[in-house]
Amino acid sequence: MGTQSELGDFLRSRRARLRPEDVGLPPHGTRRRVPGLRREELALLAGVSVTHYTRLEQGQSTNASEAVLDAIARALRLSEDECAHLRDLARPSRPRRPQAARPEHARTNLRNLINAMADVPAVVLDRRNDVLAWNPLGHALLAGHIDPESPDSPSQRPNLTRMLFLDAHTRELYTEWEEEARTALAALRLTAGRHPDDRALAELIGQLAMKSTEFAALWSRHPVRGCTSGAKRFHHPLVGPMELGFESMQLSDPSGQRVLAYSAEPGSPSEAALRLLATATRSTNPVTPRTTARTTP
């Protein structure tokens, strides 16, 4: 992932979504070759020279000041996440010497913690969305068709984003798959901007772009948005429809790992379904999921 190329693509995508009348400029009388604001118009709004902005968009400037980036962000009406992404791309950290990636593992205390949460689906993820650990209910909710021991082997670990786009079972699991896909990809784009030297992350993105036309189309639009809490709608093969809230809790250490946990509204049908799933998970003879998808990501 070339940071400067990513920066140019990102800026062009954000110019393209704005019209002159959206930002208080008079509409241009002649027909435009491309949608959105022209570089000259964006530079005028930001109060920077056209030359300076053009060099930035073309990847020829790597020392843009905070003031310039702030002005461009305001002119483009960027969200907070998009502003952070702009800074990540415009002022990348110094490249580090490539090193062989060491397999990550969830700490024993973290494993014990999520396993103690018997009635809460919980998963430990790294920044690439590789599953490092899950408790039985987390496994049953998200990937009951996959070997529950797979997170313990780095070469076999499921990746939630890969599953979302390439695994038939996971596609059927989410009632609003398109929204889930957009959200996951926008968060992945934010992570990629923060870690341009992560070879494994770049390989994941390349694999998804090659194998999923939907991923490739969404990626080309440059969505950027963090996602730390909200609600997801599931249609689980064992217990049917559920709407669950989720919280993604980042660890305070530099690992980039986080705990993803789900809950249901007390007294709701979703809570009853989640309890039923927990009971089936603890049972010695759980009901076999009614699904034909058996693809392991």
Disulfide bonds with the S-S distance in Angstrom:
none
